[in-house]
């Protein structure tokens, strides 16, 4: 069993059951999260007999890194093979003043967004809490002695809110001062927009940042880009996001991948502005990462600038996400897709979606 499946209280109870004090759990967690050890043998202030017992009951890592890519901007990406042979990705992104990690929550994805490599092979299964935490530990061990994880984005493979029962304990471990101690305001959860789950997240009691992957300003267009929208609708998503803001006080971000000649027209920008101008919201425009199997691409720079200008003129805060790891397979799902293609080639999509303004 992965030790990281256990919360601090669960580990403390296990220690007491095996003749130790509950404080022993804090010692073990300091070695794992603070001193970055990768084996129980390195925990020198824990008795040899108890280290042996830990090793008999638990593992620190159940998967293995099968590929490690490093970009010229020092972005690093890991492809991890889980204990059942499934593959998952996680990414470390460095800035001058921060180290941000991006983690996955499912093997594959059922949301079906047309521009994303993550869901091209469908949904295989949810990740366990321990498998989510393991990604964090793997990335943390890529850092130098003076570096620390400062920000976490749950934007990797999968829909986090569809696996909330395993995601929340993993994030609570991140937030726990006895573990990595990363503040809730530095943790962002990205969702395609599942209203009931957004409300459940709001009731969790920790003000994590919420980012809604909107990608279109009306239901007709959004359903073609994000098929799951057919059973949800933008109005219900916005209502749940408003409730999240009211409950947590955290401004909601709306992610919008610009697809050339699909959702990047001036009319789309004006329609999006009308939806958000009276909300405490922020638009995060995301450059389209080309996926060989998909027929979509970025709009030209002038089209993007015009989209930004229209939103700004309507007093909607907007930024363009900085592209990281452009010279490796840093976009969500690309490295896993390439590895799976090596086993069984996947035919490319044929006709791109085109919507006229």
C-alpha positions as semicolon CSV with decimal commas, in nm:
position;residue;x (nm);y (nm);z (nm)
1;X;0,000;0,000;0,000
2;X;0,120;0,352;-0,073
3;X;0,197;0,535;0,249
4;X;0,064;0,852;0,087
5;X;-0,286;0,703;0,082
6;X;-0,296;0,784;0,454
7;X;-0,371;1,121;0,608
8;X;-0,164;1,236;0,904
9;X;-0,433;1,118;1,148
10;X;-0,460;0,778;0,977
11;X;-0,082;0,732;0,987
12;X;-0,075;0,837;1,352
13;X;-0,344;0,580;1,435
14;X;-0,145;0,311;1,252
15;X;0,169;0,402;1,448
16;X;-0,018;0,377;1,780
17;X;-0,163;0,038;1,677
18;X;0,195;-0,082;1,623
19;X;0,332;0,029;1,958
20;X;0,455;0,378;1,867
21;X;0,343;0,725;1,974
22;X;0,133;0,936;1,737
23;X;0,432;1,172;1,712
24;X;0,609;0,907;1,508
25;X;0,374;0,993;1,218
26;X;0,505;1,350;1,218
27;X;0,864;1,226;1,206
28;X;0,788;1,002;0,910
29;X;0,608;1,280;0,722
30;X;0,897;1,522;0,781
31;X;1,132;1,276;0,614
32;X;0,899;1,230;0,317
33;X;0,781;1,587;0,258
34;X;1,056;1,795;0,414
35;X;1,377;1,599;0,360
36;X;1,269;1,432;0,034
37;X;1,385;1,082;0,118
38;X;1,288;0,801;-0,117
39;X;1,321;0,504;0,120
40;X;1,233;0,419;0,477
41;X;1,598;0,327;0,547
42;X;1,691;0,697;0,526
43;X;1,470;0,785;0,826
44;X;1,752;0,780;1,080
45;X;1,554;0,891;1,386
46;X;1,309;0,602;1,341
47;X;1,422;0,270;1,490
48;X;1,552;0,006;1,250
49;X;1,283;-0,238;1,362
50;X;1,004;0,010;1,294
51;X;1,156;0,108;0,957
52;X;1,144;-0,259;0,866
53;X;0,779;-0,272;0,972
54;X;0,701;0,032;0,757
55;X;0,870;-0,126;0,457
56;X;0,671;-0,445;0,508
57;X;0,340;-0,257;0,511
58;X;0,394;0,037;0,277
59;X;0,573;0,173;-0,027
60;X;0,662;0,536;-0,097
61;X;0,639;0,499;-0,476
62;X;0,424;0,242;-0,652
63;X;0,491;0,358;-1,008
64;X;0,807;0,421;-1,205
65;X;0,927;0,709;-1,422
66;X;0,945;0,578;-1,779
67;X;1,024;0,910;-1,947
68;X;1,170;1,239;-1,826
69;X;1,176;1,539;-2,059
70;X;1,356;1,869;-1,990
71;X;1,283;2,181;-2,195
72;X;1,521;2,468;-2,266
73;X;1,321;2,686;-2,024
74;X;1,384;2,420;-1,752
75;X;1,028;2,291;-1,760
76;X;1,036;1,921;-1,676
77;X;0,779;1,655;-1,756
78;X;0,749;1,304;-1,621
79;X;0,564;1,010;-1,770
80;X;0,486;0,770;-1,488
81;X;0,385;0,408;-1,534
82;X;0,150;0,311;-1,254
83;X;0,145;-0,028;-1,085
84;X;-0,119;-0,158;-1,328
85;X;0,074;-0,042;-1,636
86;X;-0,138;0,269;-1,700
87;X;0,042;0,595;-1,782
88;X;0,002;0,941;-1,633
89;X;0,185;1,274;-1,669
90;X;0,295;1,555;-1,440
91;X;0,491;1,874;-1,504
92;X;0,728;2,108;-1,318
93;X;0,738;2,470;-1,443
94;X;0,999;2,711;-1,316
95;X;0,972;3,091;-1,302
96;X;1,212;3,338;-1,145
97;X;1,011;3,358;-0,824
98;X;0,813;3,035;-0,823
99;X;0,802;2,665;-0,897
100;X;0,462;2,548;-1,018
101;X;0,364;2,186;-1,064
102;X;0,078;2,049;-1,273
103;X;-0,068;1,714;-1,171
104;X;-0,314;1,463;-1,315
105;X;-0,616;1,312;-1,141
106;X;-0,736;1,041;-1,380
107;X;-0,593;0,800;-1,635
108;X;-0,750;0,951;-1,945
109;X;-1,058;1,173;-1,947
110;X;-1,428;1,135;-2,029
111;X;-1,503;1,501;-2,102
112;X;-1,416;1,476;-2,473
113;X;-1,284;1,831;-2,535
114;X;-1,206;1,832;-2,907
115;X;-0,869;2,009;-2,881
116;X;-0,720;1,802;-2,598
117;X;-0,497;1,496;-2,621
118;X;-0,592;1,377;-2,271
119;X;-0,927;1,231;-2,367
120;X;-0,842;1,079;-2,704
121;X;-0,810;0,735;-2,550
122;X;-1,112;0,772;-2,323
123;X;-1,124;0,736;-1,946
124;X;-0,948;0,434;-1,795
125;X;-0,987;0,498;-1,423
126;X;-0,952;0,744;-1,137
127;X;-0,617;0,791;-0,967
128;X;-0,605;0,709;-0,597
129;X;-0,508;0,971;-0,342
130;X;-0,165;0,811;-0,308
131;X;-0,108;0,812;-0,685
132;X;-0,190;1,183;-0,697
133;X;0,046;1,258;-0,408
134;X;0,315;1,041;-0,567
135;X;0,328;1,277;-0,867
136;X;0,391;1,565;-0,628
137;X;0,671;1,378;-0,453
138;X;0,832;1,284;-0,784
139;X;0,832;1,645;-0,902
140;X;0,949;1,774;-0,564
141;X;1,256;1,554;-0,594
142;X;1,352;1,723;-0,921
143;X;1,408;2,051;-0,736
144;X;1,738;2,181;-0,610
145;X;1,808;2,208;-0,239
146;X;1,707;2,575;-0,234
147;X;1,397;2,527;-0,449
148;X;1,047;2,458;-0,317
149;X;0,709;2,397;-0,477
150;X;0,522;2,725;-0,445
151;X;0,212;2,668;-0,660
152;X;0,005;2,370;-0,769
153;X;-0,236;2,351;-1,062
154;X;-0,464;2,051;-1,092
155;X;-0,484;2,081;-1,470
156;X;-0,323;1,761;-1,592
157;X;-0,493;1,456;-1,739
158;X;-0,849;1,400;-1,619
159;X;-1,141;1,595;-1,472
160;X;-1,052;1,665;-1,106
161;X;-1,408;1,715;-0,987
162;X;-1,507;1,375;-1,124
163;X;-1,257;1,226;-0,877
164;X;-1,314;1,464;-0,590
165;X;-1,315;1,192;-0,322
166;X;-0,949;1,116;-0,398
167;X;-0,839;1,465;-0,506
168;X;-0,939;1,649;-0,190
169;X;-0,736;1,432;0,052
170;X;-0,434;1,476;-0,177
171;X;-0,476;1,854;-0,181
172;X;-0,528;1,859;0,195
173;X;-0,192;1,682;0,227
174;X;-0,037;1,957;0,016
175;X;-0,200;2,218;0,234
176;X;-0,111;2,046;0,563
177;X;0,166;2,222;0,758
178;X;0,298;1,882;0,857
179;X;0,354;1,801;0,489
180;X;0,434;2,058;0,219
181;X;0,240;2,345;0,378
182;X;0,130;2,504;0,049
183;X;-0,146;2,758;0,111
184;X;-0,491;2,694;-0,036
185;X;-0,463;3,020;-0,230
186;X;-0,167;2,875;-0,419
187;X;-0,357;2,567;-0,531
188;X;-0,582;2,589;-0,839
189;X;-0,833;2,326;-0,949
190;X;-0,936;2,330;-1,313
191;X;-1,272;2,186;-1,415
192;X;-1,477;2,157;-1,729
193;X;-1,766;2,271;-1,510
194;X;-1,962;2,016;-1,306
195;X;-2,208;2,232;-1,107
196;X;-2,290;1,988;-0,827
197;X;-1,923;1,911;-0,772
198;X;-1,833;2,282;-0,772
199;X;-2,082;2,328;-0,490
200;X;-1,938;2,027;-0,308
201;X;-1,591;2,176;-0,340
202;X;-1,718;2,505;-0,196
203;X;-1,845;2,320;0,111
204;X;-1,505;2,156;0,170
205;X;-1,399;2,460;0,369
206;X;-1,070;2,548;0,200
207;X;-1,053;2,838;-0,047
208;X;-0,876;2,665;-0,334
209;X;-0,870;2,862;-0,657
210;X;-1,129;2,750;-0,910
211;X;-1,066;2,766;-1,285
212;X;-1,352;2,680;-1,520
213;X;-1,259;2,559;-1,868
214;X;-1,526;2,751;-2,060
215;X;-1,383;2,772;-2,416
216;X;-1,702;2,916;-2,566
217;X;-1,953;3,193;-2,483
218;X;-2,274;3,007;-2,579
219;X;-2,412;2,657;-2,540
220;X;-2,432;2,572;-2,908
221;X;-2,063;2,635;-2,968
222;X;-1,951;2,499;-2,631
223;X;-2,129;2,169;-2,687
224;X;-1,935;2,119;-3,011
225;X;-1,606;2,193;-2,833
226;X;-1,687;2,036;-2,494
227;X;-1,948;1,764;-2,561
228;X;-2,031;1,708;-2,194
229;X;-2,184;2,058;-2,196
230;X;-2,490;1,907;-2,366
231;X;-2,611;1,782;-2,029
232;X;-2,498;2,083;-1,825
233;X;-2,523;2,424;-1,992
234;X;-2,325;2,742;-1,933
235;X;-2,594;2,904;-1,714
236;X;-2,574;2,624;-1,457
237;X;-2,194;2,641;-1,454
238;X;-2,191;3,018;-1,401
239;X;-2,449;2,989;-1,124
240;X;-2,237;2,729;-0,943
241;X;-1,922;2,937;-0,995
242;X;-2,098;3,242;-0,850
243;X;-2,195;3,032;-0,548
244;X;-1,831;2,923;-0,513
245;X;-1,721;3,286;-0,505
246;X;-1,989;3,373;-0,250
247;X;-1,884;3,084;-0,025
248;X;-1,504;3,113;-0,050
249;X;-1,438;3,472;-0,156
250;X;-1,208;3,342;-0,431
251;X;-1,238;3,504;-0,773
252;X;-1,314;3,242;-1,038
253;X;-1,096;3,214;-1,348
254;X;-1,242;3,116;-1,683
255;X;-1,003;2,934;-1,914
256;X;-1,050;2,980;-2,286
257;X;-0,840;2,794;-2,543
258;X;-0,841;2,999;-2,862
259;X;-0,900;2,781;-3,168
260;X;-0,846;2,949;-3,505
261;X;-1,175;3,008;-3,690
262;X;-1,371;2,823;-3,422
263;X;-1,412;3,037;-3,109
264;X;-1,180;3,332;-3,174
265;X;-1,407;3,579;-3,360
266;X;-1,478;3,929;-3,232
267;X;-1,841;3,834;-3,173
268;X;-1,729;3,551;-2,946
269;X;-1,520;3,795;-2,742
270;X;-1,812;4,036;-2,707
271;X;-2,046;3,753;-2,607
272;X;-1,796;3,628;-2,350
273;X;-1,759;3,981;-2,215
274;X;-2,135;4,007;-2,168
275;X;-2,135;3,684;-1,968
276;X;-1,856;3,791;-1,733
277;X;-1,846;4,169;-1,714
278;X;-2,064;4,188;-1,402
279;X;-1,894;3,897;-1,229
280;X;-1,580;3,889;-1,016
281;X;-1,407;3,687;-1,284
282;X;-1,083;3,662;-1,477
283;X;-1,031;3,524;-1,828
284;X;-0,719;3,317;-1,890
285;X;-0,662;3,282;-2,264
286;X;-0,464;2,968;-2,340
287;X;-0,253;2,917;-2,652
288;X;-0,358;2,604;-2,839
289;X;-0,089;2,337;-2,811
290;X;-0,072;2,160;-3,145
291;X;-0,151;1,790;-3,130
292;X;-0,053;1,602;-3,444
293;X;-0,368;1,391;-3,438
294;X;-0,599;1,695;-3,413
295;X;-0,688;1,951;-3,683
296;X;-0,683;2,264;-3,463
297;X;-0,429;2,540;-3,414
298;X;-0,367;2,884;-3,266
299;X;-0,518;3,193;-3,427
300;X;-0,277;3,449;-3,568
301;X;-0,136;3,696;-3,316
302;X;-0,352;3,984;-3,441
303;X;-0,669;3,781;-3,382
304;X;-0,559;3,705;-3,027
305;X;-0,474;4,069;-2,957
306;X;-0,816;4,175;-3,084
307;X;-0,987;3,920;-2,858
308;X;-0,797;4,056;-2,559
309;X;-0,873;4,416;-2,649
310;X;-1,248;4,353;-2,673
311;X;-1,260;4,186;-2,331
312;X;-1,049;4,463;-2,177
313;X;-1,279;4,729;-2,327
314;X;-1,568;4,558;-2,146
315;X;-1,377;4,573;-1,814
316;X;-1,319;4,198;-1,803
317;X;-0,970;4,117;-1,662
318;X;-0,783;3,902;-1,913
319;X;-0,436;3,755;-1,949
320;X;-0,270;3,520;-2,195
321;X;-0,116;3,217;-2,033
322;X;0,257;3,195;-2,090
323;X;0,352;2,888;-2,289
324;X;0,599;2,664;-2,104
325;X;0,799;2,368;-2,229
326;X;0,727;2,444;-2,594
327;X;1,015;2,223;-2,714
328;X;0,892;1,912;-2,529
329;X;0,554;1,736;-2,509
330;X;0,448;1,965;-2,226
331;X;0,082;2,004;-2,318
332;X;-0,165;1,793;-2,125
333;X;-0,177;1,433;-2,244
334;X;0,071;1,459;-2,530
335;X;0,348;1,246;-2,385
336;X;0,108;0,974;-2,272
337;X;-0,061;0,977;-2,614
338;X;0,272;0,938;-2,789
339;X;0,363;0,642;-2,567
340;X;0,027;0,474;-2,623
341;X;0,051;0,536;-2,998
342;X;0,376;0,342;-3,001
343;X;0,173;0,041;-2,890
344;X;-0,122;0,097;-3,128
345;X;-0,122;0,394;-3,372
346;X;-0,417;0,629;-3,337
347;X;-0,564;0,773;-3,660
348;X;-0,578;1,153;-3,676
349;X;-0,906;1,343;-3,664
350;X;-1,022;1,441;-4,010
351;X;-1,247;1,746;-4,046
352;X;-1,177;2,048;-3,825
353;X;-1,465;2,231;-3,666
354;X;-1,525;2,571;-3,828
355;X;-1,773;2,825;-3,697
356;X;-1,831;3,154;-3,877
357;X;-1,902;3,473;-3,693
